[in-house]
Amino acid sequence: MTEEHKTPGAAEPPVMAQNFIHDFIDEDIAQGGQFQGMAVHTRFPPEPNGYLHIGHAKAIFIDFGTAEKYGGLCNLRMDDTNPTKEDVEYVEAIQEDIHWLGYDWGDRFFYASDYFEQMYEYAVELIKKGLAYVCALTPEEFREYRGDVNTPARSPWRDRSVEESLDLFARMKAGEFPNGKYTLRAKIDLSSGNFNMRDPVLYRINHMHHHRQGDKWCIYPMYDFAHPLEDALEGITHSLCSLEFEDHRPLYDWVIANCPVPSHPRQIEFARLGINYTVMSKRKLRQLVEEGKVSGWDDPRMPTLCGLRRRGYTPRAIRNFSERNGVSKASSTVEFAFLEHCLREDLNETAQRVMAVLRPVKLTITNYPEGQSESFQVENNPNRPEDGTREVTFSRELYIEAEDFLETPVPKYKRLFPGGPECRLKGAYLIKCVGCVKDADGRVTEVLCEYDPDSRGGDPADGRKVKGATIHWVDAATAVDAEIRLYDNLFSDADPDAGEKNFLDCLNPASLEILTGAKVERSLEHVQAPGSFQFMRQGYFCVDNRDSAPGRLVFNRSVSLKDSFKF
């Protein structure tokens, strides 16, 4: 019997189950529905101001997965209406992450900035209709005049003439005014109970270089104005958004209704993904990177997709996680342990089993002939016989885990100690501890054992019962050195974002432990990323895709063998 982790088999990457979004879509494309006879067309519109994280994976799954379910289309659109933090680095990373998850947008890759000229023309049209005006309130005055639930908002510029607003808006575009001097506001309802409808800002002045448009523009549309126009111009049928945009839907519909757009999308909102022991604000994730709290956006402790990929997460595990969490209107927080469960379930099916000793101590088999070596065939994956076997070498000197020997055992300890029970060396022989060697400081440097030559393969010839444990090992003559990185949650607090907490105060000082001098079997000598393995009795590990190189193996622990998640 081995001490490997075995769980029920993992399913193939799922097709989305029916949910309330699909119920709406079914109505829309049915006979008499607003999109009868049309292909379902969705979009994923990230802002290129950071890397995607696990929360985005849910949105990607919903946007692309819904289109996939209905045989429709999904666009990828960069929402680059705010040049403050945008960069081509993020654009390329977003594309890579989506492809890694197994989705593709074909030739439908767009930028919000592709539509800047058209958006400007729509804004001019609104001014001409008397539905927008140039306002001179400062940001401070804007807040002061916003009103409350019992008091309407105010603007002394609301009745500015169409001609004057057209002139000022053109001069805003021409760059005549400094940041904050003017805004273009929609003229809707200053007494609305929905504050998003209290003459919201449509354009603001921002003299900043744009990563695609250069210095062509110094006025930029607000997201609430740009988003519905982008959807309409691209022929989107269903604009699937996270729940915080529910209160913005009336404004979305107002923009669509009052601009001469070629189509009329429907916005539907769903609850965002929350996970404990992490933060998913891009601003806070950027702060972790910029302040050096982590090694970068792809630090394996980060919830970013590139960080999860570097840690050894698989696309199938993340898609299974997204599917099983479901799609609803109710906000909830998912246990990080469930994400780990999905990875463990996937890797249990696919990962090759190998032997690696993380904290090695030498084991010498005193009655094994010096200079002799032999080989054993070991199965690669008990769940996949088709993966075959591999050869491991065995000789007089081996490495075992330091914790597999105690000079003075604790109760119920079934591993090696002088005079203790026989133990199995995985796939090799039975051994019995006869002593140890210590250095001048009293530390054990070598464990001494004898083996039973008639127990090759781990089973005694006389059929006697073995009371000790099965121990993994690596042949000292062929062992390969490796660095092992053991990761834990980045935060020690389950809710580092709650209340008045400073999330940086919740960082876990034990989130990374680096082990040097680990020993792995020779079959791993030339492995490359993204190879994933089950280190017997230790967990699932992957080759680090940044630091590992020929002659310097680096493995990241993806997830432990023990599953703490309870259904």
C-alpha positions in Angstrom: 0.0 0.0 0.0 1.3 3.4 -0.9 0.7 6.7 0.9 -0.5 8.6 -2.2 -3.5 10.9 -2.4 -6.4 9.6 -4.4 -9.7 11.3 -4.9 -12.6 10.7 -7.3 -11.8 11.5 -11.0 -12.0 15.0 -12.3 -14.5 15.9 -15.0 -13.6 17.4 -18.4 -13.8 21.3 -18.5 -17.5 21.9 -18.2 -20.1 23.5 -20.4 -22.0 26.0 -18.4 -25.1 24.8 -16.6 -28.4 26.7 -17.1 -28.6 29.8 -14.9 -30.8 32.9 -14.6 -28.8 34.7 -17.3 -29.5 31.9 -19.7 -33.2 32.0 -18.8 -33.3 35.7 -19.9 -31.4 34.8 -23.1 -33.8 32.0 -23.8 -36.7 34.5 -23.6 -34.8 37.0 -25.8 -34.0 34.6 -28.6 -37.4 32.8 -28.6 -40.3 33.6 -30.9 -41.3 37.2 -30.3 -38.1 38.0 -28.2 -36.1 41.1 -28.8 -33.2 39.1 -30.3 -35.3 36.5 -32.2 -33.3 34.9 -35.0 -30.0 36.6 -33.9 -26.8 34.9 -32.6 -26.0 35.5 -29.0 -23.2 38.0 -28.8 -21.3 38.8 -25.6 -18.1 40.6 -24.7 -15.4 40.6 -22.1 -14.2 44.2 -21.5 -11.3 44.4 -19.1 -9.5 47.6 -18.3 -5.8 47.2 -19.2 -4.5 48.7 -16.0 -3.3 45.4 -14.3 -3.3 41.7 -14.6 -6.4 39.5 -14.6 -7.2 37.7 -11.3 -9.3 34.7 -10.3 -12.4 37.0 -10.1 -12.0 37.8 -13.7 -11.8 34.1 -14.5 -15.5 33.9 -13.4 -16.4 36.8 -15.7 -14.5 35.2 -18.6 -16.2 31.9 -17.9 -19.6 33.6 -18.0 -18.9 35.8 -21.0 -17.1 33.3 -23.2 -18.9 30.3 -21.8 -22.4 31.8 -22.5 -21.4 32.5 -26.1 -20.0 29.0 -26.3 -23.2 27.4 -24.9 -25.4 29.2 -27.5 -23.0 28.8 -30.4 -22.6 32.5 -30.5 -19.7 35.0 -30.4 -17.7 36.7 -27.6 -15.6 39.8 -28.3 -12.5 40.8 -26.3 -12.4 44.6 -25.8 -9.9 46.6 -23.9 -11.7 49.3 -21.9 -8.9 51.9 -22.4 -10.9 55.0 -21.6 -8.7 56.0 -18.7 -5.0 56.4 -19.7 -3.8 56.9 -16.1 -2.6 53.3 -15.5 -3.0 51.6 -18.9 -0.1 49.9 -20.6 0.5 47.5 -23.5 2.1 45.1 -21.0 -1.3 44.5 -19.5 -3.0 44.1 -22.9 -0.7 41.3 -23.9 -1.0 39.6 -20.4 -4.8 39.7 -20.7 -4.7 38.0 -24.1 -2.3 35.4 -22.8 -4.5 34.6 -19.8 -7.7 34.2 -21.8 -6.0 31.9 -24.3 -4.5 29.9 -21.4 -8.0 29.3 -20.0 -9.0 27.9 -23.4 -11.0 30.7 -24.9 -10.6 32.6 -28.1 -12.1 35.8 -29.6 -11.2 35.1 -33.2 -10.9 38.4 -35.1 -13.1 40.3 -32.7 -10.4 42.1 -30.7 -11.3 45.7 -30.0 -10.3 48.8 -28.0 -12.7 51.3 -26.5 -10.4 53.9 -28.0 -11.3 52.6 -31.5 -14.6 54.4 -31.0 -13.4 57.7 -29.6 -14.4 59.7 -32.7 -17.8 58.1 -32.8 -18.4 58.7 -29.1 -17.5 62.3 -29.5 -20.0 62.6 -32.3 -22.7 61.0 -30.1 -21.9 63.4 -27.3 -22.3 66.4 -29.7 -25.6 64.9 -30.8 -26.8 64.8 -27.2 -25.9 68.5 -26.8 -27.8 69.4 -29.9 -30.8 67.5 -28.5 -30.6 69.5 -25.3 -29.7 66.3 -23.4 -26.2 67.3 -22.4 -24.4 70.4 -21.3 -20.9 71.7 -20.3 -20.7 72.2 -16.6 -18.0 74.3 -14.8 -18.5 72.9 -11.3 -15.2 71.9 -9.7 -14.9 68.4 -8.2 -15.4 69.8 -4.8 -18.5 71.8 -5.9 -19.8 68.8 -7.7 -19.9 66.8 -4.4 -21.3 69.8 -2.6 -24.2 70.2 -5.1 -24.9 66.5 -5.4 -27.7 66.7 -2.8 -29.1 63.7 -0.8 -32.1 61.5 -0.8 -34.3 64.4 0.2 -32.5 67.2 -1.7 -32.1 67.3 -5.5 -28.7 67.9 -7.0 -27.9 71.4 -8.5 -25.9 72.9 -11.3 -25.9 76.6 -12.2 -24.8 75.6 -15.7 -27.7 73.2 -16.4 -29.5 75.8 -18.6 -26.4 76.8 -20.6 -27.4 77.2 -24.2 -26.9 74.5 -26.8 -24.7 76.8 -28.8 -22.5 77.7 -25.8 -22.1 74.0 -24.8 -21.2 73.0 -28.3 -18.5 75.7 -28.4 -17.1 74.8 -25.0 -17.1 71.1 -25.8 -15.2 71.7 -29.0 -12.7 73.8 -27.2 -12.3 71.1 -24.5 -11.5 68.7 -27.3 -9.0 71.2 -28.7 -7.1 71.3 -25.4 -7.8 74.9 -24.4 -8.7 74.2 -20.8 -6.8 72.5 -17.9 -7.9 69.4 -16.2 -11.0 69.8 -14.0 -12.1 73.1 -15.7 -15.1 71.6 -17.4 -17.1 68.4 -17.7 -19.8 67.3 -20.1 -22.9 66.2 -18.2 -26.0 64.4 -19.3 -29.2 66.3 -18.6 -31.5 63.7 -17.0 -33.0 64.1 -13.6 -31.4 66.0 -10.7 -33.9 64.7 -8.2 -33.6 61.0 -9.2 -33.5 58.5 -6.3 -30.8 56.8 -8.4 -27.8 59.1 -8.0 -26.3 57.7 -11.2 -29.0 59.5 -13.1 -28.5 62.9 -11.5 -26.9 64.5 -14.6 -23.9 62.1 -14.6 -20.6 63.2 -16.2 -20.1 61.9 -19.7 -16.7 63.5 -20.5 -13.8 64.9 -18.4 -10.6 66.7 -19.4 -7.4 64.7 -18.9 -4.2 65.9 -20.5 -2.4 62.6 -20.4 -0.7 60.5 -23.0 -2.7 57.5 -24.2 -1.0 54.2 -24.9 -2.7 53.9 -28.3 -4.0 57.3 -29.2 -0.9 59.2 -28.1 -1.7 62.9 -27.5 -4.6 63.1 -29.9 -7.2 63.3 -27.1 -7.3 65.3 -24.0 -11.0 64.6 -23.2 -12.0 61.0 -22.3 -15.5 59.5 -22.0 -16.6 58.1 -18.7 -17.1 54.3 -18.5 -20.9 54.7 -18.1 -21.1 56.6 -21.3 -18.5 54.6 -23.3 -19.6 51.1 -22.3 -23.1 51.0 -23.8 -21.9 52.7 -27.0 -19.1 50.2 -27.4 -21.6 47.3 -26.9 -24.1 48.8 -29.4 -21.4 49.5 -32.0 -20.2 45.9 -31.8 -23.6 44.4 -32.1 -23.5 42.9 -28.6 -26.9 41.3 -27.7 -26.2 40.6 -24.0 -23.9 42.8 -21.9 -23.1 40.6 -18.9 -21.8 42.7 -16.0 -21.0 42.3 -12.3 -23.6 43.3 -9.8 -22.2 46.7 -8.9 -23.4 47.9 -12.4 -27.0 47.1 -11.6 -27.7 50.6 -10.4 -26.0 51.9 -13.5 -28.3 50.0 -15.9 -30.9 52.9 -16.2 -28.0 55.1 -17.4 -26.9 52.3 -19.8 -30.4 52.2 -21.2 -30.6 56.0 -21.4 -27.5 56.3 -23.4 -28.7 53.5 -25.8 -32.1 55.1 -26.1 -30.8 58.7 -26.8 -27.9 58.0 -29.2 -28.4 56.9 -32.8 -26.7 53.5 -32.2 -27.1 50.6 -34.6 -28.2 48.0 -32.0 -29.8 47.9 -28.5 -28.0 45.5 -26.2 -29.5 44.2 -22.9 -27.4 44.5 -19.7 -27.7 41.6 -17.2 -25.8 41.6 -13.9 -24.4 38.8 -11.8 -22.6 38.6 -8.4 -18.8 38.9 -8.4 -16.6 36.2 -7.0 -15.2 36.7 -3.5 -12.6 34.4 -2.0 -11.3 34.4 1.6 -7.7 35.0 2.5 -7.1 37.3 -0.5 -7.8 40.7 -2.0 -9.0 41.2 -5.5 -8.8 44.9 -6.0 -6.4 45.7 -8.8 -5.4 48.8 -7.0 -4.4 46.8 -3.9 -2.7 44.1 -6.0 -0.7 46.8 -7.8 0.2 48.2 -4.4 1.6 44.8 -3.3 3.7 44.7 -6.4 4.9 48.3 -6.3 5.8 48.1 -2.6 7.7 44.9 -3.1 5.5 42.8 -0.8 5.5 40.2 -3.5 8.0 39.4 -6.3 5.6 40.6 -9.1 2.2 40.2 -10.6 3.0 36.5 -11.2 4.1 35.8 -7.7 2.6 32.4 -6.9 0.9 33.8 -3.8 -1.1 36.3 -5.9 -4.7 35.6 -7.0 -3.7 36.7 -10.5 -4.1 34.2 -13.3 -0.4 34.4 -14.2 0.4 33.9 -10.5 -1.9 30.9 -10.3 -0.4 29.5 -13.5 3.1 29.9 -12.1 2.0 28.1 -9.0 0.8 25.2 -11.0 -3.0 25.8 -11.4 -4.5 24.3 -14.5 -7.1 25.9 -16.8 -9.4 22.9 -16.2 -9.2 23.4 -12.4 -10.1 27.1 -12.7 -13.0 26.4 -15.1 -14.3 23.7 -12.9 -14.1 26.1 -9.9 -16.0 28.7 -11.9 -18.7 26.3 -12.9 -19.2 24.8 -9.5 -19.5 28.2 -7.9 -22.5 28.9 -10.1 -24.0 32.1 -11.4 -26.4 34.1 -9.2 -27.4 37.6 -8.0 -26.4 36.8 -4.4 -22.9 37.9 -3.3 -21.0 35.3 -1.4 -17.4 34.5 -0.3 -15.9 31.2 -1.5 -13.3 29.3 0.5 -9.9 29.4 -1.0 -9.8 25.7 0.1 -12.4 25.0 -2.6 -10.1 26.4 -5.3 -7.4 24.1 -3.9 -9.8 21.2 -4.0 -10.5 21.7 -7.7 -6.8 21.8 -8.5 -6.1 18.7 -6.3 -8.9 16.8 -8.0 -7.5 17.7 -11.5 -3.8 16.9 -10.7 -4.7 13.7 -9.0 -5.8 12.4 -12.4 -3.1 13.9 -14.5 0.1 14.4 -12.5 2.9 11.9 -12.6 4.0 10.5 -9.2 7.7 10.9 -8.4 9.9 10.8 -5.4 11.4 13.9 -3.9 13.0 14.4 -0.5 12.5 18.0 0.7 14.5 17.9 4.0 17.0 15.1 3.3 19.1 13.0 5.6 21.3 10.2 4.3 20.2 6.6 4.9 22.9 3.9 4.6 21.9 0.2 4.2 24.8 -1.4 6.0 24.3 -4.9 4.7 23.8 -3.9 1.0 26.9 -4.6 -1.1 29.1 -1.6 -1.6 29.4 -0.5 -5.2 26.2 -2.4 -6.2 23.3 -0.7 -7.9 20.0 -2.0 -9.3 16.8 -0.6 -10.9 13.1 -0.8 -10.1 10.1 -0.1 -12.3 7.7 2.4 -10.6 4.2 3.3 -11.9 3.9 6.8 -13.1 0.2 7.3 -12.2 -2.0 4.6 -10.6 -5.1 6.4 -12.1 -3.7 6.2 -15.6 -2.1 2.8 -16.4 -1.5 4.0 -19.9 1.1 6.4 -18.5 3.3 3.4 -17.9 6.3 3.1 -15.6 9.7 4.6 -15.2 13.0 3.3 -13.9 14.5 4.4 -10.6 17.9 3.4 -9.4 18.7 2.0 -5.9 22.0 1.6 -4.1 23.6 1.4 -0.7 23.2 5.1 0.1 19.8 6.9 -0.2 18.1 10.1 0.9 15.0 10.0 3.1 13.0 12.8 4.8 14.5 13.8 8.1 11.1 13.5 9.7 11.1 9.8 8.8 13.6 9.1 11.6 13.4 9.8 15.3 16.1 8.6 17.7 13.5 8.6 20.5 10.1 7.9 19.0 6.9 9.5 20.0 3.8 7.3 20.7 2.3 5.7 17.6 5.4 6.6 15.5 5.6 4.0 12.8 8.7 5.2 10.9 12.4 4.6 11.5 14.0 4.4 14.9 16.5 2.1 16.5 14.8 -1.2 17.2 11.6 0.0 15.5 9.4 -1.9 13.1 10.2 -2.9 9.6 9.3 -0.2 7.0 8.9 -0.3 3.3 11.1 1.7 1.0 8.6 2.6 -1.8 8.8 -0.1 -4.5 12.1 -1.4 -3.3 12.8 -3.4 -0.1 12.0 -3.8 3.6 14.4 -2.1 6.0 14.9 -2.0 9.7 16.7 0.8 11.6 19.8 -0.2 13.5 21.2 3.1 14.6 22.3 6.6 13.4 25.4 8.8 13.1 25.6 12.3 14.7 27.8 15.3 14.2 29.7 17.2 16.9 26.5 19.2 17.7 24.5 16.1 18.2 22.5 16.4 15.0 21.7 13.2 13.1 23.6 13.1 9.8 23.0 9.5 8.8 20.5 6.8 9.5 21.7 3.2 9.5 19.5 0.4 8.4 19.6 -3.2 7.3 17.5 -4.6 4.4 15.9 -7.9 3.7 17.3 -9.1 0.4 14.3 -11.4 -0.1 11.8 -8.5 0.0 12.4 -7.0 -3.5 9.4 -5.0 -4.5 8.4 -4.3 -0.9 6.8 -7.7 -0.1 8.6 -10.2 2.2 9.1 -13.7 0.8 7.6 -15.3 3.9 4.5 -13.1 3.7 5.0 -11.6 7.2 3.0 -8.4 8.1 4.9 -5.2 7.9 4.0 -2.9 10.8 6.0 0.2 9.8 5.2 2.9 7.2 6.0 3.1 3.6 8.8 5.6 3.1 9.8 7.4 -0.1 13.4 7.8 -1.0 15.9 9.0 -3.6 19.1 7.2 -4.7 22.1 9.3 -3.4 24.2 8.2 -6.4 21.7 9.7 -9.0 19.8 12.3 -7.0 19.4 15.8 -8.5 19.5 18.9 -6.3 16.5 21.2 -6.4 15.1 24.3 -4.7 11.6 23.9 -3.3 9.2 26.8 -2.6 6.4 26.1 -0.2 3.5 28.6 -0.5 0.7 29.4 1.9 -2.0 32.0 1.9 -0.6 35.5 1.3 -2.9 36.8 4.1 -3.3 35.3 7.6 -6.7 37.1 8.0 -9.6 35.4 6.2 -11.0 38.8 5.4 -8.2 41.3 4.9 -10.4 43.8 3.2 -13.1 44.0 6.0 -14.0 47.1 7.9 -11.2 49.6 8.6 -8.4 47.1 8.3 -5.2 48.0 6.5 -4.9 44.9 4.3 -1.1 45.2 4.4 -1.2 44.6 8.2 -2.8 41.2 7.4 0.0 39.8 5.3 1.1 36.3 6.4 4.9 36.3 7.3 4.9 32.6 6.7 3.4 32.6 3.2 6.7 31.4 1.6 9.3 29.0 2.8 12.3 28.2 0.6 14.1 24.9 0.9 17.5 24.5 -0.7 19.4 21.2 -1.1 16.3 19.1 -1.7 16.9 15.9 -3.6 14.7 14.6 -6.4 14.9 11.5 -8.5 16.9 11.6 -11.7 13.8 11.5 -14.0 13.2 15.1 -13.1 16.7 16.4 -14.1 15.6 18.0 -17.4 11.9 18.8 -16.7 10.6 22.2 -17.8 7.6 24.3 -17.0 4.7 23.8 -16.9 5.4 20.2 -15.8 3.3 19.2 -12.7 4.0 16.2 -10.4 2.8 14.6 -7.3 5.8 14.4 -4.9 4.8 11.3 -3.0 3.5 12.1 0.5 4.4 15.8 0.0 1.9 17.4 -2.4 1.6 18.6 -5.9 4.5 20.6 -7.3 5.2 22.3 -10.6 8.4 23.6 -12.3 8.7 27.3 -11.7 8.2 29.0 -15.1 10.5 32.0 -14.3 13.4 30.8 -12.2 13.9 27.1 -13.0 16.7 26.5 -15.6 19.0 23.7 -16.7 21.3 23.0 -13.7 19.0 24.8 -11.3 15.7 23.1 -10.7 13.0 25.1 -8.9 9.7 23.6 -7.9 6.7 25.4 -6.5 4.2 23.6 -4.3 0.9 24.0 -6.0 -1.3 22.4 -3.3 -0.8 19.9 -0.5 -2.2 16.4 -0.5 -4.5 17.0 2.4 -7.9 18.3 1.4 -9.3 20.7 4.0 -12.4 21.6 2.0 -15.7 20.1 3.2 -18.7 20.0 0.9 
